Amino acid sequence: MIRPRRHVQGLAAYALAPPGPEGAALLNQNEALRPPAPGVADAVARAVATAHLYPDPDWTALRAGLAGTYAVEADAILCGNGSMELIVALIAAYAGPGDEVLSTAQAYALFRTAAAMSGADYRAVPEADYRVDVDALLSGVGPATRVVAVANPGNPTGTYLPEGEIRRLRNGLRDDVLLLLDEAYGEFAGPGLPLADLVTRGDTVILRSFSKAWALAGQRVGWGVLPAAVAAEVRKLLNPNNVSLGAQAAARAALSDPDYMAETVSLTTGLRNRAAKRLRSAGYPVPESATNFLLVPFGSAEAARAADSALRAAGIVVRPMGGYGLPDCLRITVGTEDQMDAMVKVLAASDWRKT
Ligand SMILES: *Cc1c(COP(=O)(O)O)cnc(C)c1O
């Protein structure tokens, strides 16, 4: 009898929401509301002409582009097959059986999965009002804690912890605890990498992604800024040719058009704020979002399910939040103006917020 390792057998299969009707608006995966910059498709086509060759295993041109755009050292950057690959490798490198990964109640689900893949324990401290609570994290750290993982802005909450709070978190952690800051939505929160200096302490990693503001979810490119010693270890766990030729070309082409990315961000935040305002006036206590999605709380889990069905009937697929401990909430990605208007119309027409 062929048997998988026990901790693998215990993992749940990856599950997405069931697909919507043909032609539905897919507001369930936090994808960008428009395709990538106009130069991207041509750059990919040119790159694929030499697809008989392996991609650059050192991501040289891509790292140079990132170093210029984000004002960090190219040597401090690692690129991943999506930032998901980097999250899994980081946790595998620093936490295993007997160790603990600590995060928060409404954290990005991959933190828990990555800990389980690595055989490490996972623990979550409560959040308050859909926000990461730095004091709860600091008092939750125990002797076995090896990694503290925080997404900022958060997914699925969308909320943002100011820079000072993250610095207070880092300063309160032991220096043998790795702080994993997942900033997949960082471009929606503001320009640059304001916490990059934390990496030079040697105990903090910042991860970013091309999947959200740069509109390249389908190409699978993530990146991070890591202390040199941490990067050397994590690198050993990455596939040597992890970012395909086309994906590296796509990401470089996207970086060469920062105005397009900034415009995607401002279109998104404009539509997001307009929808949030209308949902709040309809009575939904939508938390402030610093991302390309909104978390919408309903009066109960049943109300959230009823709203989800009504949205599906109107051709709008959103993400139920039961798997995140928020069965009374739906997470709704910011889509086009028409999609957002249709979504608000469905939710404003009923009183799911109360029941
Ligand atoms: C979308 C997302 C990612 C991005 O993952 P990729 O592998 O780069 O597509 C990482 N972290 C969070 C919190 C996310 O929401």
The ligand as a Gaussian input file, in Angstrom:
#p B3LYP/6-31G(d) Opt

LIG

0 1
 C       -2.985000      37.443000      -3.910000
 C       -2.135000      37.272000      -2.703000
 C       -0.837000      36.808000      -2.812000
 C       -0.274000      36.678000      -4.195000
 O        0.103000      35.488000      -4.537000
 P        0.800000      35.264000      -5.968000
 O        1.325000      33.906000      -5.751000
 O        1.888000      36.297000      -6.105000
 O       -0.257000      35.391000      -6.999000
 C       -0.037000      36.730000      -1.689000
 N       -0.522000      37.107000      -0.485000
 C       -1.759000      37.586000      -0.336000
 C       -2.223000      38.051000       0.988000
 C       -2.614000      37.656000      -1.441000
 O       -3.864000      38.082000      -1.307000

